[in-house]
Amino acid sequence: MEREEHLFEELCAKGKAYRKRRMAAGEKHGAYLSGRAVKVCKGQMSGKKKKKANEDAMKKSAKGMAMYGKSMNEEAGEINVFSYQTQHFNACPGAQSLYKAIVDGEHGKQDKDLVIRVAKAHDTLFYLEKLAMDGKVEVTPELVDMAQNQADLIMSAAKEKMNLEKEHSYVQGHVDKIKDQMNQVNEASVEVDDDTEFSLSLKHLLDKHVIKKDD
């Protein structure tokens, strides 16, 4: 009878651990199991749990996707502000820099809920500015008032609760840009397939795109 050498080889610690683990999983001791244990000792197979390896691979993949998503948002000029993803911060590099610094703790400990509310007010202001500059709505006193209200809310929080009034000095400039468009932008019209036209109302656009105050 041919001698099966691997049955008589002294197993290393890894090989013994592998054999013990497989037997605990219900596999019977035998030549096949001993042969694999020897391969583990010789480095011909890892002997690690496949489940653990798969879990590690999944974690690395998820981390990579998260970093990729963060990178894409940053490249687009948007920021994750304490779990709130901004939508219109690409309109203002100053806001991007400031709120990245706030999230990173460079301006001391801040009330996260307050910072999120102020970031949402920024988004509303920036969206109103985009509407005005893109000519999608008529720039009326009503729109200017809405923009000024958002700016006032931001500055009030910045001064009284965040102690960052100076750092928010860019805010009023966005309102001023809307004011400059007051008499220059006509009401936007959109052509549809049947060649008819209809006007986009400010209320419709805000309801669709802007974060409401109570959110």
FIGU-150410 format. One line per field, with one value per residue: z negated, y negated, x of N, C-alpha, C in turn; residue in one letter; residue number from 0. Coordinates in Angstrom, 1 decimal. Atoms other than C-alpha are relative to their C-alpha. Example, Ala and Ser with C-alpha at 12.3 -4.5 7.8 and 13.67 -1.06 7.14 Angstrom:
! FIGU-150410
npz <- [0.0, 0.0];
npy <- [1.2, 1.1];
npx <- [0.9, -0.9];
capz <- [-7.8, -7.1];
capy <- [4.5, 1.1];
capx <- [12.3, 13.7];
cpz <- [0.0, -0.8];
cpy <- [-1.2, -1.1];
cpx <- [0.9, -0.8];
res <- [A, S];
n <- [0, 1];
END
This chain:
! FIGU-150410
npz <- [0.0, -0.1, 1.2, -0.2, 0.8, 0.7, 1.2, 1.0, 0.2, 1.2, -0.4, 0.6, 0.8, -0.9, -0.5, 1.0, 0.2, -1.2, 0.2, 1.1, -0.4, -0.9, 0.8, 0.7, -1.0, -0.4, -0.9, 0.7, -0.2, -1.0, -0.8, -0.7, 0.9, 0.4, -1.1, -0.1, 1.2, -0.3, -1.0, 0.8, 0.6, -1.0, -0.6, -1.3, 0.2, 1.1, 1.2, 0.7, -0.2, -1.2, 0.4, 0.5, -1.2, -0.7, 0.8, -0.1, -1.3, -0.1, 0.7, -0.8, -1.1, 0.5, 0.4, -1.2, -0.6, 0.8, -0.3, -1.4, 0.0, 0.7, -0.9, -1.1, 0.5, 0.3, -1.3, -0.5, 0.9, 1.0, 1.3, 1.0, 1.2, 1.1, -0.6, -1.0, -1.2, -0.6, -1.3, -0.8, 0.5, -1.1, -0.4, 0.9, 0.5, 1.3, 0.9, 0.0, 0.9, 1.3, 0.6, 0.1, 1.2, 1.1, 0.1, 0.5, 1.3, 0.1, 0.6, 1.3, 0.1, -0.4, 0.1, -1.3, -0.5, -0.4, -1.2, -1.1, -0.4, -0.7, -1.3, -0.9, -0.4, -1.1, -1.2, -0.5, -0.5, -1.2, -1.1, -0.5, -0.8, -1.3, -0.8, -0.5, -0.9, -1.2, -0.7, 0.0, 0.5, 0.0, 1.2, 0.5, 1.4, 0.8, 0.0, 0.7, 1.4, 0.5, 0.1, 1.1, 1.2, 0.2, 0.4, 1.4, 0.9, 0.1, 0.8, 1.4, 0.6, 0.0, 1.0, 1.3, 0.5, -0.5, 0.2, -1.3, -0.8, -1.0, -0.9, -0.9, -0.7, -1.5, -0.2, -0.6, -1.4, -0.8, -0.1, -0.9, -1.3, -0.4, -0.1, -1.3, -1.1, 0.2, -1.2, -1.2, -0.4, -0.4, 0.5, -0.9, -0.7, -0.4, -1.2, 0.1, -1.3, -1.0, -0.3, 0.9, 1.0, 1.2, 0.9, 1.3, 1.1, 1.0, 1.1, -0.5, 0.1, 1.4, 0.6, -0.6, 0.2, 1.2, 1.3, 0.8, 1.3, 1.0, -0.2];
npy <- [1.2, 1.2, 0.8, 1.4, 0.7, 1.2, -0.5, -0.2, 1.2, 0.8, 1.3, 1.3, 0.5, 0.5, -1.2, -0.6, 0.9, -0.2, -1.3, 0.1, 0.8, -0.8, -1.1, 0.6, 0.4, -1.2, -0.8, -1.2, -0.1, -1.0, 0.3, 1.2, 1.1, 0.1, 0.5, 1.4, 0.7, 0.1, 1.1, 1.3, 0.2, 0.3, 1.3, -0.3, 0.5, 0.9, -0.6, 1.0, -0.2, 0.8, 1.0, 1.1, 0.7, 0.7, 1.2, 1.0, 0.5, 0.8, 1.2, 0.8, 0.5, 1.0, 1.2, 0.6, 0.7, 1.2, 1.0, 0.5, 0.9, 1.2, 0.7, 0.6, 1.2, 1.1, 0.5, 0.7, 1.2, -0.2, -0.4, -0.7, 0.7, -0.8, -1.0, 0.7, 0.2, 1.2, -0.1, 1.2, 0.7, 0.3, 1.4, 0.9, -0.6, 0.5, -0.9, -1.3, 0.0, 0.3, -1.1, -1.1, 0.3, -0.1, -1.5, -0.5, 0.5, 1.1, 1.2, -0.4, -0.9, 0.7, -0.8, -0.6, 0.3, 1.4, 0.1, -0.6, 0.9, 1.1, -0.5, -0.1, 1.3, 0.3, -0.7, 0.7, 1.2, -0.3, -0.4, 1.2, 0.7, -0.7, 0.3, 1.3, 0.2, -0.8, 0.5, -0.9, 0.7, 1.4, 0.4, 0.9, 0.4, -1.2, -0.9, 0.7, 0.0, -1.3, -0.2, 0.8, -0.7, -1.1, 0.6, 0.5, -1.2, -0.5, 1.0, 0.0, -1.1, 0.1, 1.0, -0.2, -1.4, -0.7, 0.9, 0.0, 1.0, 0.5, -1.1, -0.1, 1.3, -0.2, -0.3, 1.1, 0.2, -0.8, 0.8, 1.2, -0.5, -0.2, 1.4, 0.6, -0.5, 0.4, 0.5, -0.5, -1.3, -0.2, -1.2, -1.1, -0.8, -1.3, -0.5, -1.4, -0.6, 0.5, 1.4, 0.9, 0.5, 0.3, 0.7, -0.7, 0.8, -0.1, -0.9, -1.4, -0.4, -0.1, -1.2, -1.1, 0.0, 0.7, -0.6, 0.9, 0.5, -1.0, -1.3];
npx <- [0.8, -0.8, 0.0, 0.4, -0.9, 0.6, 0.6, -1.0, -0.7, 0.4, 0.7, -0.4, 1.1, 1.0, 0.7, 0.8, 1.2, 0.9, 0.6, 1.0, 1.1, 0.8, 0.7, 1.0, 1.0, 0.7, -0.7, -0.7, -1.5, -0.4, -1.2, 0.2, -0.1, -1.4, -0.8, 0.2, -0.7, -1.5, -0.1, 0.0, -1.3, -1.0, 0.3, 0.6, 1.3, 0.0, 0.6, 0.9, 1.4, 0.4, 0.9, -0.7, -0.6, 1.0, 0.5, -1.1, 0.1, 1.2, -0.3, -0.9, 0.8, 0.9, -0.8, -0.5, 1.2, 0.4, -1.0, 0.3, 1.2, -0.4, -0.9, 0.8, 0.7, -0.9, -0.4, 1.1, 0.2, 1.0, -0.6, 0.8, 0.0, 0.6, 0.9, 0.8, -0.7, 0.4, 0.5, -0.3, -1.2, -1.0, 0.2, -0.7, -1.3, -0.1, 0.8, -0.6, -1.1, 0.4, 0.7, -0.9, -0.8, 0.9, 0.1, -1.3, -0.2, -0.9, 0.7, 0.5, 1.2, 1.2, 1.2, 0.2, 1.3, 0.1, -0.9, 0.8, 1.0, -0.6, -0.5, 1.2, 0.3, -0.9, 0.5, 1.2, -0.5, -0.7, 1.0, 0.6, -0.9, -0.1, 1.2, 0.0, -1.1, 0.2, 1.1, 1.1, 1.1, -0.1, -0.6, 0.9, -0.3, 0.3, -1.1, -1.1, 0.4, -0.2, -1.4, -0.4, 0.5, -0.9, -1.3, 0.1, 0.0, -1.4, -0.8, 0.5, -0.6, -1.5, -0.4, 0.5, -0.2, -1.2, -1.1, -0.7, 0.6, -1.0, -0.3, 1.1, 0.1, 0.4, 1.5, 0.7, -0.4, 0.9, 1.3, -0.3, 0.0, 1.4, 0.6, -0.5, 0.8, 1.4, 0.7, -0.7, 0.4, 1.4, 0.6, -0.4, 1.0, -0.5, 0.8, 0.3, 0.1, 1.1, -0.4, 0.7, -0.9, 0.5, -0.9, -0.4, 0.2, -1.0, 0.4, -0.2, -1.4, -0.4, 0.6, -0.7, -1.4, -0.6, 0.3, 0.9, -0.5, 0.3, -0.8];
capz <- [0.0, 0.9, -2.0, -2.2, -3.5, -4.5, -7.1, -9.0, -8.7, -11.9, -11.4, -12.1, -14.4, -11.4, -10.0, -13.3, -13.7, -10.2, -10.9, -14.2, -12.7, -9.9, -12.3, -14.4, -11.3, -10.9, -8.6, -9.5, -10.1, -7.2, -4.6, -2.6, -5.5, -6.7, -3.2, -3.1, -6.6, -5.3, -2.3, -4.9, -6.6, -3.3, -2.3, 0.7, -0.7, -3.1, -5.5, -6.4, -6.7, -3.3, -5.1, -6.9, -3.6, -1.9, -4.7, -4.6, -0.8, -1.2, -3.8, -1.6, 1.3, -0.8, -2.1, 1.4, 2.7, -0.2, 0.5, 4.2, 3.5, 1.1, 3.7, 6.4, 4.2, 3.2, 6.9, 7.6, 4.9, 2.5, -1.2, -3.7, -6.6, -9.6, -7.4, -5.4, -1.8, -0.3, 3.1, 4.3, 2.5, 5.8, 6.2, 3.5, 2.9, -0.3, -1.8, -0.7, -2.5, -5.6, -6.1, -5.4, -8.2, -10.5, -9.9, -10.6, -13.9, -13.0, -14.4, -17.7, -18.9, -17.1, -17.5, -14.7, -14.3, -14.0, -11.5, -9.3, -9.4, -8.4, -5.6, -4.3, -4.4, -2.3, 0.2, 0.5, 1.0, 3.6, 5.5, 5.7, 7.0, 9.7, 10.8, 11.1, 12.9, 15.3, 16.3, 15.2, 13.4, 13.4, 10.7, 8.7, 5.3, 3.9, 4.9, 3.6, 0.3, 0.0, 0.7, -1.9, -4.5, -4.0, -4.3, -7.5, -9.0, -8.2, -9.6, -12.7, -13.5, -12.5, -14.8, -17.8, -18.0, -15.9, -16.6, -12.9, -11.7, -9.9, -8.3, -6.7, -5.1, -1.6, -2.2, -1.4, 1.9, 3.1, 2.4, 4.1, 7.2, 7.3, 6.8, 9.8, 11.9, 10.8, 14.0, 16.4, 16.4, 18.2, 17.1, 18.4, 21.0, 21.8, 25.2, 25.1, 27.9, 29.3, 29.6, 26.8, 24.1, 20.4, 17.6, 14.7, 11.5, 8.7, 6.2, 8.4, 8.6, 4.9, 3.9, 6.2, 5.4, 2.2, -1.3, -3.3, -6.6, -8.6, -7.2];
capy <- [0.0, -3.4, -5.5, -8.9, -11.1, -14.0, -11.7, -11.4, -15.0, -17.1, -20.0, -23.6, -25.7, -27.2, -23.7, -22.4, -25.4, -24.9, -21.2, -21.9, -24.6, -22.3, -19.5, -21.9, -22.8, -19.1, -17.8, -14.3, -13.8, -12.0, -12.0, -14.8, -17.1, -16.3, -17.0, -20.4, -21.2, -20.4, -22.8, -25.5, -24.9, -25.1, -28.3, -26.6, -27.7, -30.4, -28.4, -31.6, -31.6, -32.6, -34.4, -36.6, -37.3, -38.2, -40.5, -42.2, -42.6, -44.0, -46.5, -47.7, -48.0, -50.0, -52.3, -52.8, -53.7, -56.1, -57.8, -58.0, -59.5, -62.0, -62.9, -63.4, -65.7, -67.7, -68.0, -69.2, -71.9, -70.3, -69.4, -66.9, -69.0, -66.7, -64.2, -67.0, -66.9, -70.4, -71.0, -74.5, -75.3, -75.2, -78.8, -80.0, -78.9, -81.0, -78.9, -75.7, -76.6, -77.9, -74.9, -72.4, -74.1, -74.1, -70.3, -69.7, -71.5, -74.4, -76.9, -75.3, -73.1, -74.1, -73.0, -70.5, -71.0, -74.7, -74.4, -72.1, -74.6, -77.4, -75.3, -74.7, -78.4, -78.8, -76.3, -78.2, -81.5, -80.0, -78.4, -81.7, -83.3, -80.6, -81.1, -84.8, -84.6, -81.8, -83.8, -81.1, -83.4, -87.1, -88.8, -90.5, -92.4, -89.2, -87.1, -89.7, -89.8, -86.0, -86.0, -88.8, -86.9, -83.8, -86.0, -87.6, -84.2, -83.1, -86.3, -86.2, -82.7, -83.4, -86.4, -85.4, -81.6, -80.6, -83.6, -83.6, -86.8, -88.0, -84.6, -84.9, -88.3, -86.8, -86.2, -89.7, -89.7, -86.9, -89.0, -92.0, -89.9, -89.1, -92.8, -93.7, -91.5, -93.1, -94.9, -92.8, -89.4, -88.7, -86.0, -82.6, -80.7, -77.0, -75.6, -72.2, -69.7, -71.2, -74.6, -76.1, -78.1, -78.4, -80.4, -78.8, -80.2, -81.0, -79.1, -75.9, -76.0, -76.6, -73.8, -71.5, -72.4, -74.4, -73.0, -74.4, -76.2, -73.4, -70.6];
capx <- [0.0, 1.3, 2.3, 0.5, 3.2, 1.0, -0.7, 2.6, 3.8, 3.8, 1.3, 2.3, 0.1, -1.8, -2.5, -3.7, -6.0, -7.4, -8.0, -9.7, -11.8, -13.0, -13.8, -15.7, -17.7, -18.6, -16.0, -14.6, -10.9, -9.3, -6.6, -8.3, -8.6, -5.0, -3.7, -5.3, -3.9, -0.4, -1.0, -1.9, 1.4, 3.3, 1.5, -0.2, -3.6, -4.6, -6.8, -8.7, -12.4, -13.9, -16.7, -14.3, -12.4, -15.6, -16.7, -13.3, -13.7, -17.2, -16.0, -13.2, -15.6, -18.1, -15.4, -14.1, -17.6, -18.2, -14.9, -15.7, -19.1, -17.6, -14.9, -17.5, -19.6, -16.6, -15.6, -19.1, -18.8, -21.2, -20.6, -21.9, -22.9, -23.4, -25.3, -27.1, -26.0, -26.0, -27.5, -26.5, -23.2, -21.4, -22.7, -20.4, -16.7, -16.8, -19.6, -17.9, -14.7, -16.4, -18.7, -16.0, -14.0, -17.1, -17.6, -13.9, -14.2, -12.0, -14.5, -15.0, -17.9, -21.1, -24.7, -25.1, -28.8, -28.4, -25.5, -27.8, -30.6, -28.3, -26.8, -30.4, -31.0, -27.9, -29.2, -32.5, -30.6, -28.3, -31.2, -33.0, -29.9, -29.6, -33.2, -32.6, -29.2, -30.4, -33.5, -35.9, -38.2, -39.0, -36.9, -39.6, -39.5, -41.1, -38.2, -35.7, -37.6, -37.4, -33.7, -33.2, -35.2, -32.9, -29.8, -31.1, -31.8, -28.3, -26.7, -28.8, -27.6, -24.0, -23.9, -25.9, -25.3, -22.3, -20.1, -19.1, -20.6, -17.4, -16.9, -20.4, -19.7, -20.3, -24.0, -25.3, -23.4, -25.7, -28.8, -27.2, -26.7, -30.4, -31.3, -29.1, -31.3, -34.5, -35.3, -33.2, -34.8, -38.1, -40.5, -39.2, -41.1, -40.7, -41.7, -43.4, -43.9, -47.1, -45.4, -47.6, -45.9, -46.4, -44.8, -42.8, -44.1, -41.8, -43.9, -43.8, -40.0, -39.5, -41.9, -40.0, -36.4, -36.0, -35.7, -38.6, -38.0, -39.7, -37.5];
cpz <- [0.0, -1.2, 0.3, -1.0, -0.9, -1.3, -1.2, -0.3, -1.3, 0.5, -0.7, -0.8, 0.9, 0.5, -1.0, -0.3, 1.1, -0.2, -1.1, 0.4, 1.0, -0.6, -0.8, 0.8, 0.5, 0.9, -0.8, 0.2, 1.0, 0.8, 0.8, -0.8, -0.4, 1.2, 0.2, -1.1, 0.3, 1.0, -0.7, -0.6, 1.1, 0.8, 1.4, 0.0, -1.3, -1.3, -0.7, 0.3, 1.3, -0.4, -0.4, 1.2, 0.8, -0.7, 0.1, 1.4, 0.1, -0.7, 0.8, 1.2, -0.4, -0.3, 1.3, 0.7, -0.7, 0.3, 1.4, 0.0, -0.6, 1.0, 1.1, -0.5, -0.2, 1.4, 0.6, -0.8, -1.1, -1.2, -0.8, -1.3, -1.1, 0.5, 1.0, 1.2, 0.7, 1.5, 0.9, -0.5, 1.1, 0.5, -0.8, -0.6, -1.5, -1.0, -0.1, -1.0, -1.5, -0.6, -0.1, -1.3, -1.3, -0.3, -0.6, -1.4, -0.1, -0.6, -1.3, 0.0, 0.4, -0.2, 1.4, 0.7, 0.6, 1.3, 1.2, 0.4, 0.8, 1.4, 1.0, 0.4, 1.1, 1.3, 0.6, 0.7, 1.4, 1.2, 0.5, 0.9, 1.4, 0.9, 0.6, 1.1, 1.3, 0.8, -0.1, -0.6, 0.1, -1.4, -0.6, -1.4, -0.9, -0.1, -0.8, -1.5, -0.6, -0.2, -1.2, -1.3, -0.3, -0.5, -1.4, -1.0, -0.2, -0.9, -1.4, -0.8, -0.1, -1.1, -1.4, -0.6, 0.4, -0.3, 1.2, 0.9, 1.2, 1.1, 1.0, 0.8, 1.5, 0.2, 0.7, 1.5, 0.9, 0.2, 0.9, 1.5, 0.6, 0.2, 1.4, 1.2, 0.1, 1.3, 1.3, 0.5, 0.3, -0.5, 1.0, 0.6, 0.4, 1.1, -0.3, 1.4, 1.0, 0.3, -0.9, -1.0, -1.4, -0.9, -1.2, -1.1, -1.0, -1.1, 0.4, -0.1, -1.4, -0.6, 0.5, -0.4, -1.3, -1.2, -0.7, -1.4, -1.0, 0.1, -1.0];
cpy <- [-1.2, -0.9, -1.5, -0.8, -1.1, 0.5, 0.1, -1.3, -0.8, -1.3, -1.2, -0.5, -0.4, 1.2, 0.7, -0.8, 0.2, 1.3, 0.0, -0.8, 0.8, 1.1, -0.5, -0.4, 1.3, 0.9, 1.1, -0.1, 1.1, -0.5, -1.3, -1.2, -0.2, -0.6, -1.5, -0.8, -0.1, -1.1, -1.3, -0.3, -0.4, -1.3, 0.2, -0.4, -0.8, 0.6, -1.0, 0.3, -0.9, -1.1, -1.2, -0.8, -0.8, -1.2, -1.1, -0.7, -1.0, -1.3, -0.9, -0.6, -1.2, -1.3, -0.7, -0.8, -1.3, -1.1, -0.6, -1.0, -1.3, -0.9, -0.7, -1.2, -1.2, -0.7, -0.9, -1.3, 0.2, 0.6, 0.9, -0.7, 0.7, 0.8, -0.7, -0.2, -1.3, 0.2, -1.1, -0.8, -0.3, -1.5, -0.9, 0.7, -0.4, 0.9, 1.4, 0.1, -0.1, 1.3, 1.3, -0.2, 0.2, 1.5, 0.6, -0.5, -1.1, -1.3, 0.3, 0.9, -0.8, 0.9, 0.5, -0.3, -1.4, -0.2, 0.6, -1.0, -1.2, 0.4, 0.1, -1.4, -0.5, 0.6, -0.7, -1.3, 0.2, 0.4, -1.2, -0.8, 0.7, -0.2, -1.4, -0.2, 0.8, -0.5, 0.9, -0.5, -1.5, -0.4, -1.1, -0.5, 1.2, 0.9, -0.6, 0.1, 1.4, 0.3, -0.8, 0.7, 1.2, -0.5, -0.5, 1.1, 0.5, -0.9, 0.0, 1.2, -0.1, -1.0, 0.4, 1.4, 0.7, -0.8, 0.0, -1.0, -0.5, 1.1, 0.2, -1.3, 0.2, 0.1, -1.1, -0.2, 0.8, -0.7, -1.2, 0.4, 0.1, -1.4, -0.6, 0.5, -0.4, -0.4, 0.5, 1.3, 0.0, 1.4, 1.2, 0.7, 1.3, 0.5, 1.5, 0.5, -0.5, -1.5, -1.0, -0.4, -0.2, -0.6, 0.8, -1.0, 0.2, 1.0, 1.5, 0.4, 0.1, 1.2, 1.2, 0.2, -0.4, 0.7, -1.0, -0.3, 1.1, 1.3, 0.1];
cpx <- [0.9, -0.1, -0.4, 0.7, -0.6, -0.7, 1.0, 0.8, -0.6, -0.6, 0.6, -1.3, -1.2, -0.8, -0.9, -1.2, -1.0, -0.7, -1.1, -1.2, -1.0, -0.7, -1.1, -1.2, -0.7, 0.7, 0.8, 1.5, 0.3, 1.1, -0.2, 0.2, 1.5, 0.8, -0.2, 0.7, 1.5, 0.2, -0.1, 1.3, 1.0, -0.3, -0.7, -1.5, -0.1, -0.5, -0.9, -1.4, -0.4, -1.0, 0.7, 0.7, -1.0, -0.5, 1.1, -0.1, -1.2, 0.2, 0.9, -0.7, -0.9, 0.7, 0.5, -1.1, -0.3, 1.0, -0.1, -1.1, 0.4, 0.9, -0.8, -0.8, 0.9, 0.4, -1.1, -0.3, -1.0, 0.7, -1.0, 0.1, -0.7, -1.1, -1.0, 0.8, -0.5, -0.3, 0.5, 1.3, 1.0, -0.1, 0.9, 1.3, 0.2, -0.7, 0.6, 1.2, -0.4, -0.7, 0.8, 0.8, -0.9, -0.1, 1.3, 0.4, 1.0, -0.5, -0.6, -1.2, -1.3, -1.2, -0.3, -1.3, -0.1, 0.8, -0.8, -1.0, 0.6, 0.5, -1.2, -0.4, 0.9, -0.4, -1.2, 0.5, 0.7, -0.9, -0.7, 0.9, 0.2, -1.2, 0.1, 1.1, -0.3, -1.3, -1.2, -1.3, 0.2, 0.5, -0.9, 0.4, -0.3, 1.2, 1.2, -0.3, 0.3, 1.5, 0.6, -0.3, 1.0, 1.3, -0.1, 0.0, 1.4, 0.9, -0.3, 0.7, 1.5, 0.5, -0.3, 0.3, 1.3, 1.3, 0.9, -0.6, 0.9, 0.2, -1.2, -0.2, -0.4, -1.5, -0.7, 0.3, -0.9, -1.4, 0.2, 0.0, -1.4, -0.7, 0.5, -0.7, -1.4, -0.7, 0.6, -0.5, -1.5, -0.5, 0.4, -1.1, 0.6, -0.9, -0.2, -0.2, -1.0, 0.1, -0.8, 1.1, -0.7, 1.1, 0.3, -0.3, 1.1, -0.4, 0.2, 1.5, 0.5, -0.5, 0.7, 1.4, 0.5, -0.4, -0.9, 0.5, -0.3, 0.7, 1.1];
res <- [M, E, R, E, E, H, L, F, E, E, L, C, A, K, G, K, A, Y, R, K, R, R, M, A, A, G, E, K, H, G, A, Y, L, S, G, R, A, V, K, V, C, K, G, Q, M, S, G, K, K, K, K, K, A, N, E, D, A, M, K, K, S, A, K, G, M, A, M, Y, G, K, S, M, N, E, E, A, G, E, I, N, V, F, S, Y, Q, T, Q, H, F, N, A, C, P, G, A, Q, S, L, Y, K, A, I, V, D, G, E, H, G, K, Q, D, K, D, L, V, I, R, V, A, K, A, H, D, T, L, F, Y, L, E, K, L, A, M, D, G, K, V, E, V, T, P, E, L, V, D, M, A, Q, N, Q, A, D, L, I, M, S, A, A, K, E, K, M, N, L, E, K, E, H, S, Y, V, Q, G, H, V, D, K, I, K, D, Q, M, N, Q, V, N, E, A, S, V, E, V, D, D, D, T, E, F, S, L, S, L, K, H, L, L, D, K, H, V, I, K, K, D, D];
n <- [0, 1, 2, 3, 4, 5, 6, 7, 8, 9, 10, 11, 12, 13, 14, 15, 16, 17, 18, 19, 20, 21, 22, 23, 24, 25, 26, 27, 28, 29, 30, 31, 32, 33, 34, 35, 36, 37, 38, 39, 40, 41, 42, 43, 44, 45, 46, 47, 48, 49, 50, 51, 52, 53, 54, 55, 56, 57, 58, 59, 60, 61, 62, 63, 64, 65, 66, 67, 68, 69, 70, 71, 72, 73, 74, 75, 76, 77, 78, 79, 80, 81, 82, 83, 84, 85, 86, 87, 88, 89, 90, 91, 92, 93, 94, 95, 96, 97, 98, 99, 100, 101, 102, 103, 104, 105, 106, 107, 108, 109, 110, 111, 112, 113, 114, 115, 116, 117, 118, 119, 120, 121, 122, 123, 124, 125, 126, 127, 128, 129, 130, 131, 132, 133, 134, 135, 136, 137, 138, 139, 140, 141, 142, 143, 144, 145, 146, 147, 148, 149, 150, 151, 152, 153, 154, 155, 156, 157, 158, 159, 160, 161, 162, 163, 164, 165, 166, 167, 168, 169, 170, 171, 172, 173, 174, 175, 176, 177, 178, 179, 180, 181, 182, 183, 184, 185, 186, 187, 188, 189, 190, 191, 192, 193, 194, 195, 196, 197, 198, 199, 200, 201, 202, 203, 204, 205, 206, 207, 208, 209, 210, 211, 212, 213, 214];
END
